[in-house]
Amino acid sequence: MGVMGAGPVPDTVKIVVAGGFGAGKTTLVSAVSEVESLHTEEVMTSQSVGVDDLAGVEGKITTTVALDFGRITLDASTVVYLFGTPGQRRFSFMWEELAEGALGAIVLADTRRLTDSFDAIDFFESRRLPFVVAVNCFDGQRTHRAEDVRVALDLEGHTPLLLCDARERESVKEVLGALVALVLRLELSGA
C-alpha cells in the first residue's frame, strides 16, 4: 500500500550504454539524465600507458572505472535508468552485472575507433539483448554515412543504426526512442 495521497509507483526500465573507450558514454548519460548523473570517473595515470590505447582520443584524461548512472522519466508510468559501462577491455568483467535485467542497450560507436564497438555488439548479440547502435558525431561532424558504418560493423539488418550527438539531449532521446521501438517491435513479433 502506498503513502496516502501518493500516486502509483512507476514502472522502471533499465538500459545499458556500452561502447569503446572514449566513445562518449559518460557524456550521453549526462546529456539526458534529469538528475545529476553519477560517474565513477578517475584521472588516467601513467599506469594506463601500454594498457589503454589512446589512438584517436589522445586528449582524454579521465576514464570510467565502474559505471555511469542516470535517470529519465518518460511519462507518469515509466522511469528509465541508464547504466553506462566502462569502455576499456580490462573492465569488461563488469558488463555482465550491468546488463543483468536490462530491457535493451545502446552501443555508442566512435568512427575514429570503430573496431572498439565489436566487443559490445558481440556481447549483446550473444545474450540476445536488443540494442541499437548510435554513432557519436563529435562536434556535429558526420564523417561517415550510416550505411557505410553498418557495413563496417557487419550489423544485422534489424539492428537500428542512428547518427547522434551524445552532448545533445534531444539527439540522445531519439536514440532511446529507437531502442524502445525496437524492443516493442520484437515483443509484438514474439522474437
OpenMM code with the backbone's topology and positions (N, CA, C; nanometers):
from openmm import Vec3, app, unit

residues = "MET GLY VAL MET GLY ALA GLY PRO VAL PRO ASP THR VAL LYS ILE VAL VAL ALA GLY GLY PHE GLY ALA GLY LYS THR THR LEU VAL SER ALA VAL SER GLU VAL GLU SER LEU HIS THR GLU GLU VAL MET THR SER GLN SER VAL GLY VAL ASP ASP LEU ALA GLY VAL GLU GLY LYS ILE THR THR THR VAL ALA LEU ASP PHE GLY ARG ILE THR LEU ASP ALA SER THR VAL VAL TYR LEU PHE GLY THR PRO GLY GLN ARG ARG PHE SER PHE MET TRP GLU GLU LEU ALA GLU GLY ALA LEU GLY ALA ILE VAL LEU ALA ASP THR ARG ARG LEU THR ASP SER PHE ASP ALA ILE ASP PHE PHE GLU SER ARG ARG LEU PRO PHE VAL VAL ALA VAL ASN CYS PHE ASP GLY GLN ARG THR HIS ARG ALA GLU ASP VAL ARG VAL ALA LEU ASP LEU GLU GLY HIS THR PRO LEU LEU LEU CYS ASP ALA ARG GLU ARG GLU SER VAL LYS GLU VAL LEU GLY ALA LEU VAL ALA LEU VAL LEU ARG LEU GLU LEU SER GLY ALA".split()
positions = [
    Vec3(0.0855, -0.1171, 0.0000),
    Vec3(0.0000, 0.0000, 0.0000),
    Vec3(0.0898, 0.1230, 0.0000),
    Vec3(0.0584, 0.2194, -0.0855),
    Vec3(0.1397, 0.3398, -0.0987),
    Vec3(0.1097, 0.4405, 0.0106),
    Vec3(0.1868, 0.5457, 0.0138),
    Vec3(0.1665, 0.6549, 0.1074),
    Vec3(0.0393, 0.7275, 0.0684),
    Vec3(-0.0405, 0.7694, 0.1699),
    Vec3(-0.1667, 0.8363, 0.1416),
    Vec3(-0.1422, 0.9567, 0.0510),
    Vec3(-0.2155, 0.9634, -0.0579),
    Vec3(-0.2030, 1.0756, -0.1499),
    Vec3(-0.0980, 1.0533, -0.2587),
    Vec3(-0.0149, 0.9518, -0.2418),
    Vec3(0.0874, 0.9248, -0.3430),
    Vec3(0.0248, 0.8479, -0.4585),
    Vec3(0.0746, 0.8745, -0.5785),
    Vec3(0.0250, 0.8047, -0.6960),
    Vec3(0.0874, 0.6674, -0.7071),
    Vec3(0.0532, 0.5974, -0.8129),
    Vec3(0.1108, 0.4642, -0.8332),
    Vec3(0.2616, 0.4741, -0.8566),
    Vec3(0.3301, 0.3695, -0.8174),
    Vec3(0.4746, 0.3645, -0.8382),
    Vec3(0.4999, 0.3372, -0.9857),
    Vec3(0.5830, 0.4183, -1.0517),
    Vec3(0.6055, 0.3976, -1.1947),
    Vec3(0.6866, 0.2708, -1.2221),
    Vec3(0.6650, 0.2137, -1.3410),
    Vec3(0.7473, 0.1023, -1.3865),
    Vec3(0.8873, 0.1553, -1.4115),
    Vec3(0.9862, 0.0719, -1.3862),
    Vec3(1.1235, 0.1125, -1.4128),
    Vec3(1.1805, 0.0271, -1.5243),
    Vec3(1.2610, 0.0886, -1.6064),
    Vec3(1.3242, 0.0236, -1.7196),
    Vec3(1.4737, 0.0482, -1.7090),
    Vec3(1.5507, -0.0563, -1.7302),
    Vec3(1.6962, -0.0465, -1.7249),
    Vec3(1.7526, -0.0566, -1.8656),
    Vec3(1.8377, 0.0397, -1.9003),
    Vec3(1.9054, 0.0400, -2.0298),
    Vec3(2.0549, 0.0533, -2.0059),
    Vec3(2.1322, -0.0245, -2.0777),
    Vec3(2.2778, -0.0214, -2.0670),
    Vec3(2.3336, 0.0581, -2.1844),
    Vec3(2.4334, 0.1415, -2.1556),
    Vec3(2.5031, 0.2181, -2.2591),
    Vec3(2.6463, 0.1665, -2.2623),
    Vec3(2.6849, 0.1067, -2.3749),
    Vec3(2.8175, 0.0464, -2.3872),
    Vec3(2.8857, 0.0999, -2.5119),
    Vec3(3.0114, 0.0679, -2.5240),
    Vec3(3.0888, 0.1099, -2.6403),
    Vec3(3.2348, 0.1207, -2.6037),
    Vec3(3.3130, 0.1589, -2.6991),
    Vec3(3.4567, 0.1657, -2.6790),
    Vec3(3.5013, 0.2805, -2.5904),
    Vec3(3.6249, 0.2736, -2.5528),
    Vec3(3.6916, 0.3737, -2.4720),
    Vec3(3.6873, 0.5086, -2.5441),
    Vec3(3.6345, 0.6096, -2.4773),
    Vec3(3.6320, 0.7447, -2.5337),
    Vec3(3.5216, 0.7701, -2.6339),
    Vec3(3.4228, 0.6797, -2.6440),
    Vec3(3.3157, 0.6965, -2.7426),
    Vec3(3.2141, 0.8023, -2.7029),
    Vec3(3.2061, 0.8354, -2.5723),
    Vec3(3.1126, 0.9381, -2.5275),
    Vec3(3.0008, 0.8869, -2.4391),
    Vec3(3.0173, 0.7703, -2.3794),
    Vec3(2.9121, 0.7100, -2.2965),
    Vec3(2.8776, 0.7979, -2.1766),
    Vec3(2.9786, 0.8478, -2.1068),
    Vec3(2.9554, 0.9349, -1.9907),
    Vec3(2.8813, 1.0605, -2.0341),
    Vec3(2.9199, 1.1158, -2.1464),
    Vec3(2.8560, 1.2357, -2.1995),
    Vec3(2.7099, 1.2088, -2.2333),
    Vec3(2.6820, 1.0941, -2.2960),
    Vec3(2.5453, 1.0589, -2.3329),
    Vec3(2.4565, 1.0480, -2.2091),
    Vec3(2.5035, 0.9776, -2.1072),
    Vec3(2.4237, 0.9619, -1.9853),
    Vec3(2.3987, 1.0983, -1.9218),
    Vec3(2.5000, 1.1832, -1.9170),
    Vec3(2.4858, 1.3163, -1.8572),
    Vec3(2.3887, 1.4036, -1.9361),
    Vec3(2.3906, 1.3917, -2.0673),
    Vec3(2.3079, 1.4772, -2.1523),
    Vec3(2.1593, 1.4545, -2.1315),
    Vec3(2.1205, 1.3328, -2.1014),
    Vec3(1.9778, 1.3013, -2.0954),
    Vec3(1.9254, 1.2859, -1.9525),
    Vec3(2.0127, 1.2694, -1.8554),
    Vec3(1.9675, 1.2450, -1.7185),
    Vec3(1.9014, 1.3692, -1.6600),
    Vec3(1.7855, 1.3480, -1.5965),
    Vec3(1.7132, 1.4589, -1.5345),
    Vec3(1.7610, 1.4866, -1.3925),
    Vec3(1.8440, 1.3989, -1.3416),
    Vec3(1.9067, 1.4194, -1.2115),
    Vec3(2.0566, 1.4281, -1.2352),
    Vec3(2.1287, 1.4796, -1.1390),
    Vec3(2.2739, 1.4830, -1.1556),
    Vec3(2.3227, 1.3398, -1.1682),
    Vec3(2.3847, 1.3108, -1.2804),
    Vec3(2.4255, 1.1730, -1.3048),
    Vec3(2.5466, 1.1375, -1.2191),
    Vec3(2.5554, 1.0100, -1.1862),
    Vec3(2.6650, 0.9572, -1.1077),
    Vec3(2.7701, 0.9038, -1.2035),
    Vec3(2.8939, 0.9402, -1.1787),
    Vec3(3.0041, 0.8919, -1.2620),
    Vec3(3.1160, 0.8410, -1.1735),
    Vec3(3.1800, 0.7354, -1.2166),
    Vec3(3.2966, 0.6850, -1.1458),
    Vec3(3.4192, 0.7117, -1.2315),
    Vec3(3.4367, 0.8371, -1.2655),
    Vec3(3.5494, 0.8801, -1.3491),
    Vec3(3.6730, 0.8987, -1.2618),
    Vec3(3.7837, 0.8541, -1.3116),
    Vec3(3.9117, 0.8734, -1.2443),
    Vec3(4.0113, 0.9292, -1.3448),
    Vec3(4.1055, 1.0046, -1.2959),
    Vec3(4.2111, 1.0588, -1.3809),
    Vec3(4.2998, 0.9439, -1.4254),
    Vec3(4.3300, 0.9426, -1.5533),
    Vec3(4.4188, 0.8386, -1.6063),
    Vec3(4.5613, 0.8692, -1.5603),
    Vec3(4.6311, 0.7660, -1.5217),
    Vec3(4.7676, 0.7824, -1.4714),
    Vec3(4.8652, 0.7120, -1.5636),
    Vec3(4.9902, 0.7203, -1.5286),
    Vec3(5.0938, 0.6541, -1.6084),
    Vec3(5.0757, 0.5022, -1.6070),
    Vec3(4.9975, 0.4491, -1.5119),
    Vec3(4.9721, 0.3056, -1.5063),
    Vec3(4.8957, 0.2559, -1.6288),
    Vec3(4.8243, 0.3465, -1.6974),
    Vec3(4.7479, 0.3041, -1.8150),
    Vec3(4.8330, 0.3013, -1.9421),
    Vec3(4.9540, 0.3554, -1.9353),
    Vec3(5.0429, 0.3559, -2.0520),
    Vec3(5.0742, 0.2115, -2.0909),
    Vec3(5.0511, 0.1800, -2.2169),
    Vec3(5.0745, 0.0452, -2.2653),
    Vec3(4.9576, -0.0482, -2.2410),
    Vec3(4.8602, -0.0033, -2.1604),
    Vec3(4.7419, -0.0846, -2.1316),
    Vec3(4.6222, -0.0310, -2.2092),
    Vec3(4.6016, 0.1009, -2.2030),
    Vec3(4.4903, 0.1653, -2.2714),
    Vec3(4.5402, 0.2304, -2.4001),
    Vec3(4.4748, 0.1986, -2.5099),
    Vec3(4.5085, 0.2545, -2.6399),
    Vec3(4.4419, 0.3912, -2.6538),
    Vec3(4.5213, 0.4973, -2.6621),
    Vec3(4.4683, 0.6327, -2.6723),
    Vec3(4.4628, 0.6848, -2.8161),
    Vec3(4.4923, 0.6003, -2.9129),
    Vec3(4.4882, 0.6439, -3.0527),
    Vec3(4.3489, 0.6958, -3.0859),
    Vec3(4.3422, 0.8177, -3.1334),
    Vec3(4.2147, 0.8792, -3.1693),
    Vec3(4.1502, 0.9561, -3.0563),
    Vec3(4.1939, 0.9322, -2.9325),
    Vec3(4.1394, 1.0027, -2.8162),
    Vec3(4.2537, 1.0517, -2.7272),
    Vec3(4.3560, 1.1042, -2.7912),
    Vec3(4.4775, 1.1431, -2.7206),
    Vec3(4.4536, 1.2445, -2.6090),
    Vec3(4.3520, 1.3275, -2.6217),
    Vec3(4.3252, 1.4311, -2.5220),
    Vec3(4.2471, 1.3811, -2.4013),
    Vec3(4.2082, 1.2554, -2.4002),
    Vec3(4.1283, 1.2007, -2.2893),
    Vec3(4.2146, 1.1887, -2.1648),
    Vec3(4.1671, 1.2475, -2.0542),
    Vec3(4.2456, 1.2434, -1.9307),
    Vec3(4.1755, 1.1696, -1.8167),
    Vec3(4.0459, 1.1361, -1.8348),
    Vec3(3.9735, 1.0598, -1.7336),
    Vec3(3.9109, 0.9377, -1.7980),
    Vec3(3.8732, 0.8434, -1.7140),
    Vec3(3.8096, 0.7217, -1.7630),
    Vec3(3.7106, 0.6695, -1.6603),
    Vec3(3.6037, 0.6070, -1.7082),
    Vec3(3.5063, 0.5439, -1.6197),
    Vec3(3.5642, 0.4114, -1.5728),
    Vec3(3.5669, 0.3922, -1.4409),
    Vec3(3.6242, 0.2697, -1.3862),
    Vec3(3.5189, 0.1737, -1.3313),
    Vec3(3.3964, 0.2159, -1.3210),
    Vec3(3.2905, 0.1261, -1.2736),
    Vec3(3.1656, 0.1435, -1.3592),
    Vec3(3.0989, 0.2587, -1.3471),
    Vec3(2.9772, 0.2801, -1.4236),
    Vec3(2.9395, 0.4269, -1.4221),
    Vec3(2.8502, 0.4614, -1.5132),
    Vec3(2.7812, 0.5906, -1.5119),
    Vec3(2.6359, 0.5563, -1.4840),
    Vec3(2.5646, 0.6470, -1.4181),
    Vec3(2.4249, 0.6211, -1.3862),
    Vec3(2.3451, 0.7484, -1.4039),
    Vec3(2.2307, 0.7368, -1.4710),
    Vec3(2.1408, 0.8497, -1.4881),
    Vec3(1.9973, 0.8019, -1.4913),
    Vec3(1.9049, 0.8973, -1.4859),
    Vec3(1.7626, 0.8641, -1.4847),
    Vec3(1.6862, 0.9637, -1.5707),
    Vec3(1.5871, 0.9123, -1.6425),
    Vec3(1.4975, 0.9980, -1.7193),
    Vec3(1.3556, 0.9437, -1.7054),
    Vec3(1.2613, 1.0334, -1.6798),
    Vec3(1.1204, 0.9961, -1.6686),
    Vec3(1.0568, 1.0140, -1.8053),
    Vec3(1.0044, 0.9043, -1.8588),
    Vec3(0.9406, 0.9114, -1.9899),
    Vec3(0.7987, 0.9649, -1.9790),
    Vec3(0.7251, 0.9163, -1.8801),
    Vec3(0.5892, 0.9630, -1.8545),
    Vec3(0.5543, 0.9260, -1.7113),
    Vec3(0.4306, 0.9491, -1.6712),
    Vec3(0.3901, 0.9245, -1.5320),
    Vec3(0.4046, 0.7783, -1.4917),
    Vec3(0.4128, 0.6889, -1.5888),
    Vec3(0.4189, 0.5473, -1.5540),
    Vec3(0.5529, 0.4803, -1.5845),
    Vec3(0.6502, 0.5537, -1.6415),
    Vec3(0.7756, 0.4892, -1.6808),
    Vec3(0.8974, 0.5759, -1.6495),
    Vec3(0.9913, 0.5153, -1.5761),
    Vec3(1.1191, 0.5789, -1.5456),
    Vec3(1.2294, 0.4900, -1.6030),
    Vec3(1.3232, 0.5507, -1.6750),
    Vec3(1.4346, 0.4774, -1.7348),
    Vec3(1.5607, 0.5053, -1.6548),
    Vec3(1.6293, 0.3979, -1.6185),
    Vec3(1.7588, 0.4081, -1.5523),
    Vec3(1.8655, 0.3690, -1.6537),
    Vec3(1.9624, 0.4552, -1.6705),
    Vec3(2.0716, 0.4321, -1.7656),
    Vec3(2.1972, 0.3912, -1.6899),
    Vec3(2.2593, 0.2854, -1.7358),
    Vec3(2.3832, 0.2379, -1.6767),
    Vec3(2.4899, 0.2358, -1.7856),
    Vec3(2.5892, 0.3230, -1.7744),
    Vec3(2.6982, 0.3275, -1.8703),
    Vec3(2.8115, 0.2378, -1.8255),
    Vec3(2.8623, 0.1585, -1.9178),
    Vec3(2.9712, 0.0661, -1.8861),
    Vec3(3.1066, 0.1347, -1.9032),
    Vec3(3.2096, 0.0823, -1.8375),
    Vec3(3.3446, 0.1290, -1.8680),
    Vec3(3.3825, 0.0826, -2.0090),
    Vec3(3.4651, 0.1608, -2.0771),
    Vec3(3.4973, 0.1293, -2.2156),
    Vec3(3.6174, 0.0400, -2.2379),
    Vec3(3.7103, 0.0379, -2.1423),
    Vec3(3.8300, -0.0428, -2.1650),
    Vec3(3.8026, -0.1909, -2.1443),
    Vec3(3.8688, -0.2707, -2.2242),
    Vec3(3.8517, -0.4156, -2.2175),
    Vec3(3.8838, -0.4694, -2.0777),
    Vec3(3.9779, -0.4076, -2.0063),
    Vec3(4.0166, -0.4580, -1.8742),
    Vec3(3.9050, -0.4453, -1.7713),
    Vec3(3.8023, -0.3647, -1.8000),
    Vec3(3.6879, -0.3518, -1.7095),
    Vec3(3.5641, -0.4257, -1.7610),
    Vec3(3.5788, -0.5051, -1.8655),
    Vec3(3.4625, -0.5698, -1.9279),
    Vec3(3.3958, -0.6731, -1.8377),
    Vec3(3.4651, -0.7181, -1.7344),
    Vec3(3.4039, -0.8141, -1.6426),
    Vec3(3.2785, -0.7554, -1.5760),
    Vec3(3.2660, -0.6228, -1.5740),
    Vec3(3.1513, -0.5579, -1.5105),
    Vec3(3.0278, -0.5571, -1.6002),
    Vec3(3.0463, -0.5789, -1.7292),
    Vec3(2.9348, -0.5700, -1.8227),
    Vec3(2.8228, -0.6677, -1.7883),
    Vec3(2.8593, -0.7888, -1.7497),
    Vec3(2.7587, -0.8907, -1.7185),
    Vec3(2.6660, -0.8423, -1.6077),
    Vec3(2.7233, -0.7872, -1.5028),
    Vec3(2.6429, -0.7367, -1.3909),
    Vec3(2.5558, -0.6187, -1.4339),
    Vec3(2.6132, -0.5279, -1.5104),
    Vec3(2.5384, -0.4100, -1.5527),
    Vec3(2.4253, -0.4461, -1.6488),
    Vec3(2.4428, -0.5508, -1.7272),
    Vec3(2.3409, -0.5905, -1.8245),
    Vec3(2.2284, -0.6729, -1.7615),
    Vec3(2.2521, -0.7263, -1.6424),
    Vec3(2.1501, -0.8089, -1.5757),
    Vec3(2.0197, -0.7309, -1.5597),
    Vec3(1.9114, -0.7844, -1.6138),
    Vec3(1.7798, -0.7235, -1.6004),
    Vec3(1.7526, -0.6073, -1.6948),
    Vec3(1.8424, -0.5819, -1.7880),
    Vec3(1.8234, -0.4697, -1.8809),
    Vec3(1.7195, -0.5031, -1.9876),
    Vec3(1.6432, -0.4019, -2.0244),
    Vec3(1.5450, -0.4148, -2.1320),
    Vec3(1.6151, -0.4137, -2.2676),
    Vec3(1.7229, -0.3370, -2.2768),
    Vec3(1.7958, -0.3237, -2.4011),
    Vec3(1.9218, -0.2431, -2.3791),
    Vec3(1.9916, -0.2150, -2.4886),
    Vec3(2.1198, -0.1465, -2.4782),
    Vec3(2.1410, -0.0508, -2.5957),
    Vec3(2.2275, 0.0445, -2.5697),
    Vec3(2.2767, 0.1355, -2.6727),
    Vec3(2.4261, 0.1091, -2.6860),
    Vec3(2.4707, 0.0805, -2.8072),
    Vec3(2.6140, 0.0713, -2.8342),
    Vec3(2.6525, 0.2038, -2.8969),
    Vec3(2.7330, 0.2812, -2.8251),
    Vec3(2.7786, 0.4101, -2.8756),
    Vec3(2.9084, 0.3876, -2.9508),
    Vec3(2.9083, 0.4233, -3.0780),
    Vec3(3.0235, 0.3993, -3.1643),
    Vec3(3.0937, 0.5300, -3.1989),
    Vec3(3.2243, 0.5211, -3.2092),
    Vec3(3.3105, 0.6329, -3.2466),
    Vec3(3.3801, 0.5911, -3.3754),
    Vec3(3.3553, 0.6628, -3.4857),
    Vec3(3.4124, 0.6209, -3.6139),
    Vec3(3.5652, 0.6343, -3.6168),
    Vec3(3.6237, 0.7078, -3.5232),
    Vec3(3.7700, 0.7149, -3.5154),
    Vec3(3.8276, 0.5835, -3.4637),
    Vec3(3.7443, 0.5060, -3.3936),
    Vec3(3.7879, 0.3799, -3.3314),
    Vec3(3.6750, 0.2780, -3.3441),
    Vec3(3.6293, 0.2582, -3.4644),
    Vec3(3.5108, 0.1767, -3.4881),
    Vec3(3.5258, 0.0325, -3.4388),
    Vec3(3.6436, -0.0236, -3.4491),
    Vec3(3.6620, -0.1624, -3.4064),
    Vec3(3.6378, -0.1797, -3.2562),
    Vec3(3.6445, -0.0714, -3.1789),
    Vec3(3.6159, -0.0792, -3.0356),
    Vec3(3.4696, -0.1149, -3.0090),
    Vec3(3.3844, -0.1026, -3.1083),
    Vec3(3.2422, -0.1332, -3.0923),
    Vec3(3.2136, -0.2825, -3.1010),
    Vec3(3.3044, -0.3593, -3.1596),
    Vec3(3.2788, -0.5014, -3.1825),
    Vec3(3.2526, -0.5786, -3.0536),
    Vec3(3.3293, -0.5506, -2.9471),
    Vec3(3.3092, -0.6237, -2.8219),
    Vec3(3.1682, -0.6037, -2.7682),
    Vec3(3.1195, -0.4796, -2.7687),
    Vec3(2.9850, -0.4518, -2.7170),
    Vec3(2.8781, -0.5164, -2.8051),
    Vec3(2.8940, -0.5071, -2.9356),
    Vec3(2.7970, -0.5679, -3.0270),
    Vec3(2.7925, -0.7191, -3.0057),
    Vec3(2.9100, -0.7821, -2.9992),
    Vec3(2.9153, -0.9271, -2.9768),
    Vec3(2.8533, -0.9647, -2.8424),
    Vec3(2.8802, -0.8844, -2.7399),
    Vec3(2.8272, -0.9101, -2.6063),
    Vec3(2.6745, -0.9139, -2.6084),
    Vec3(2.6116, -0.8114, -2.6668),
    Vec3(2.4656, -0.8039, -2.6666),
    Vec3(2.4028, -0.9051, -2.7620),
    Vec3(2.4665, -0.9294, -2.8762),
    Vec3(2.4139, -1.0310, -2.9680),
    Vec3(2.4158, -1.1684, -2.9023),
    Vec3(2.5242, -1.2029, -2.8338),
    Vec3(2.5346, -1.3357, -2.7723),
    Vec3(2.4338, -1.3548, -2.6598),
    Vec3(2.3884, -1.2464, -2.5992),
    Vec3(2.2892, -1.2552, -2.4916),
    Vec3(2.1478, -1.2277, -2.5414),
    Vec3(2.1360, -1.2061, -2.6704),
    Vec3(2.0067, -1.1776, -2.7337),
    Vec3(1.9358, -1.0599, -2.6678),
    Vec3(2.0148, -0.9614, -2.6259),
    Vec3(1.9605, -0.8394, -2.5671),
    Vec3(1.9441, -0.7373, -2.6787),
    Vec3(1.8230, -0.6862, -2.6996),
    Vec3(1.8013, -0.5890, -2.8068),
    Vec3(1.8920, -0.4664, -2.7881),
    Vec3(1.9468, -0.4182, -2.8997),
    Vec3(2.0321, -0.2994, -2.8923),
    Vec3(2.0235, -0.2191, -3.0204),
    Vec3(2.0568, -0.0920, -3.0067),
    Vec3(2.0732, -0.0036, -3.1210),
    Vec3(2.2176, 0.0438, -3.1211),
    Vec3(2.2661, 0.0814, -3.2366),
    Vec3(2.3986, 0.1410, -3.2473),
    Vec3(2.3792, 0.2892, -3.2762),
    Vec3(2.4426, 0.3712, -3.1946),
    Vec3(2.4382, 0.5164, -3.2126),
    Vec3(2.5792, 0.5636, -3.2429),
    Vec3(2.5987, 0.6192, -3.3607),
    Vec3(2.7294, 0.6711, -3.3994),
    Vec3(2.7395, 0.8139, -3.3462),
    Vec3(2.8348, 0.8353, -3.2558),
    Vec3(2.8520, 0.9666, -3.1959),
    Vec3(2.9222, 1.0577, -3.2965),
    Vec3(2.8517, 1.1601, -3.3396),
    Vec3(2.9064, 1.2570, -3.4354),
    Vec3(2.9688, 1.3716, -3.3557),
    Vec3(3.0942, 1.3563, -3.3203),
    Vec3(3.1649, 1.4551, -3.2398),
    Vec3(3.1626, 1.5899, -3.3090),
    Vec3(3.1357, 1.6928, -3.2307),
    Vec3(3.1289, 1.8301, -3.2817),
    Vec3(3.0312, 1.8430, -3.3977),
    Vec3(2.9300, 1.7571, -3.3997),
    Vec3(2.8282, 1.7638, -3.5038),
    Vec3(2.8775, 1.7178, -3.6405),
    Vec3(2.9973, 1.6615, -3.6459),
    Vec3(3.0552, 1.6185, -3.7730),
    Vec3(3.0113, 1.4775, -3.8089),
    Vec3(2.9464, 1.4656, -3.9228),
    Vec3(2.9094, 1.3342, -3.9741),
    Vec3(3.0127, 1.2962, -4.0793),
    Vec3(3.1135, 1.2226, -4.0351),
    Vec3(3.2255, 1.1916, -4.1235),
    Vec3(3.2026, 1.0663, -4.2078),
    Vec3(3.1008, 0.9880, -4.1714),
    Vec3(3.0725, 0.8652, -4.2451),
    Vec3(2.9223, 0.8510, -4.2640),
    Vec3(2.8852, 0.7905, -4.3742),
    Vec3(2.7437, 0.7627, -4.3977),
    Vec3(2.7010, 0.6453, -4.3105),
    Vec3(2.5775, 0.6500, -4.2633),
    Vec3(2.5260, 0.5438, -4.1764),
    Vec3(2.5366, 0.4074, -4.2448),
    Vec3(2.5082, 0.4014, -4.3744),
    Vec3(2.5140, 0.2735, -4.4463),
    Vec3(2.6556, 0.2165, -4.4448),
    Vec3(2.7574, 0.3037, -4.4566),
    Vec3(2.8965, 0.2573, -4.4559),
    Vec3(2.9355, 0.2042, -4.3182),
    Vec3(2.8884, 0.2702, -4.2124),
    Vec3(2.9177, 0.2238, -4.0768),
    Vec3(2.8491, 0.0902, -4.0515),
    Vec3(2.7260, 0.0754, -4.0994),
    Vec3(2.6534, -0.0511, -4.0840),
    Vec3(2.7323, -0.1663, -4.1468),
    Vec3(2.7838, -0.1451, -4.2662),
    Vec3(2.8620, -0.2489, -4.3340),
    Vec3(2.9903, -0.2774, -4.2559),
    Vec3(3.0598, -0.1721, -4.2128),
    Vec3(3.1860, -0.1893, -4.1399),
    Vec3(3.1658, -0.2657, -4.0093),
    Vec3(3.0507, -0.2456, -3.9441),
    Vec3(3.0218, -0.3154, -3.8176),
    Vec3(2.9564, -0.4510, -3.8397),
    Vec3(2.9218, -0.4820, -3.9658),
    Vec3(2.8584, -0.6084, -4.0004),
    Vec3(2.7309, -0.6296, -3.9183),
    Vec3(2.6493, -0.5233, -3.9120),
    Vec3(2.5258, -0.5282, -3.8339),
    Vec3(2.4177, -0.6046, -3.9076),
    Vec3(2.3388, -0.6778, -3.8304),
    Vec3(2.2230, -0.7453, -3.8868),
    Vec3(2.1225, -0.6400, -3.9309),
    Vec3(2.0438, -0.6714, -4.0311),
    Vec3(1.9504, -0.5748, -4.0894),
    Vec3(1.8484, -0.5177, -3.9936),
    Vec3(1.8089, -0.5937, -3.8907),
    Vec3(1.7073, -0.5451, -3.7976),
    Vec3(1.7642, -0.4530, -3.6885),
    Vec3(1.8959, -0.4433, -3.6790),
    Vec3(1.9581, -0.3601, -3.5753),
    Vec3(1.9599, -0.2144, -3.6206),
    Vec3(1.8871, -0.1276, -3.5502),
    Vec3(1.8869, 0.0144, -3.5871),
    Vec3(2.0243, 0.0783, -3.5695),
    Vec3(2.0611, 0.1636, -3.6632),
    Vec3(2.1833, 0.2424, -3.6548),
    Vec3(2.1445, 0.3878, -3.6771),
    Vec3(2.1827, 0.4719, -3.5813),
    Vec3(2.1482, 0.6137, -3.5878),
    Vec3(2.2735, 0.6981, -3.5740),
    Vec3(2.2696, 0.8169, -3.6315),
    Vec3(2.3744, 0.9156, -3.6081),
    Vec3(2.3240, 1.0061, -3.4969),
    Vec3(2.4095, 1.0373, -3.4001),
    Vec3(2.3648, 1.1198, -3.2881),
    Vec3(2.4783, 1.2095, -3.2402),
    Vec3(2.4430, 1.3021, -3.1552),
    Vec3(2.5409, 1.3847, -3.0852),
    Vec3(2.5171, 1.3579, -2.9374),
    Vec3(2.6083, 1.2868, -2.8739),
    Vec3(2.5911, 1.2445, -2.7349),
    Vec3(2.5827, 1.3611, -2.6377),
    Vec3(2.6135, 1.4820, -2.6815),
    Vec3(2.6064, 1.6002, -2.5944),
    Vec3(2.4670, 1.6617, -2.5940),
    Vec3(2.3859, 1.6273, -2.6931),
    Vec3(2.2563, 1.6909, -2.7126),
    Vec3(2.1415, 1.6037, -2.6615),
    Vec3(2.0691, 1.6548, -2.5646),
    Vec3(1.9589, 1.5820, -2.5013),
    Vec3(1.8587, 1.5273, -2.6031),
    Vec3(1.8146, 1.6096, -2.6971),
    Vec3(1.7143, 1.5649, -2.7947),
    Vec3(1.7683, 1.4541, -2.8836),
    Vec3(1.8942, 1.4616, -2.9195),
    Vec3(1.9560, 1.3580, -3.0011),
    Vec3(1.9597, 1.2253, -2.9249),
    Vec3(1.9959, 1.2320, -2.7972),
    Vec3(2.0002, 1.1110, -2.7143),
    Vec3(1.8590, 1.0551, -2.6950),
    Vec3(1.7607, 1.1421, -2.6787),
    Vec3(1.6230, 1.0956, -2.6647),
    Vec3(1.5764, 1.0223, -2.7905),
    Vec3(1.6215, 1.0644, -2.9073),
    Vec3(1.5883, 0.9932, -3.0310),
    Vec3(1.6453, 0.8520, -3.0293),
    Vec3(1.7673, 0.8385, -2.9783),
    Vec3(1.8302, 0.7063, -2.9679),
    Vec3(1.7505, 0.6186, -2.8713),
    Vec3(1.7134, 0.6742, -2.7566),
    Vec3(1.6321, 0.5992, -2.6598),
    Vec3(1.4991, 0.5570, -2.7229),
    Vec3(1.4380, 0.6471, -2.7972),
    Vec3(1.3121, 0.6161, -2.8652),
    Vec3(1.3271, 0.5024, -2.9647),
    Vec3(1.4382, 0.5019, -3.0373),
    Vec3(1.4631, 0.3941, -3.1337),
    Vec3(1.4799, 0.2607, -3.0622),
    Vec3(1.5449, 0.2623, -2.9466),
    Vec3(1.5610, 0.1387, -2.8705),
    Vec3(1.4265, 0.0881, -2.8191),
    Vec3(1.3457, 0.1769, -2.7639),
    Vec3(1.2135, 0.1381, -2.7145),
    Vec3(1.1285, 0.0823, -2.8294),
    Vec3(1.1325, 0.1470, -2.9453),
    Vec3(1.0573, 0.0990, -3.0616),
    Vec3(1.1043, -0.0406, -3.1028),
    Vec3(1.2360, -0.0642, -3.0990),
    Vec3(1.2894, -0.1962, -3.1332),
    Vec3(1.2391, -0.3014, -3.0353),
    Vec3(1.2465, -0.2712, -2.9073),
    Vec3(1.2022, -0.3667, -2.8053),
    Vec3(1.0540, -0.3984, -2.8237),
    Vec3(0.9717, -0.2975, -2.8450),
    Vec3(0.8283, -0.3203, -2.8652),
    Vec3(0.8028, -0.4036, -2.9904),
    Vec3(0.8742, -0.3727, -3.0976),
    Vec3(0.8586, -0.4488, -3.2231),
    Vec3(0.8956, -0.5960, -3.2015),
    Vec3(1.0032, -0.6207, -3.1287),
    Vec3(1.0458, -0.7587, -3.1038),
    Vec3(0.9459, -0.8309, -3.0146),
    Vec3(0.8910, -0.7608, -2.9159),
    Vec3(0.7917, -0.8242, -2.8286),
    Vec3(0.6642, -0.8573, -2.9062),
    Vec3(0.6213, -0.7668, -2.9930),
    Vec3(0.4997, -0.7906, -3.0698),
    Vec3(0.5179, -0.9047, -3.1701),
    Vec3(0.6391, -0.9196, -3.2215),
    Vec3(0.6656, -1.0260, -3.3191),
    Vec3(0.6971, -1.1590, -3.2518),
    Vec3(0.7152, -1.1561, -3.1192),
    Vec3(0.7458, -1.2786, -3.0455),
    Vec3(0.8895, -1.3230, -3.0587),
    Vec3(0.9755, -1.2348, -3.1086),
    Vec3(1.1177, -1.2725, -3.1261),
    Vec3(1.1930, -1.2701, -2.9964),
] * unit.nanometer
topology = app.Topology()
chain = topology.addChain("A")
for resn in residues:
    res = topology.addResidue(resn, chain)
    for name in ("N", "CA", "C"):
        topology.addAtom(name, app.Element.getBySymbol(name[0]), res)
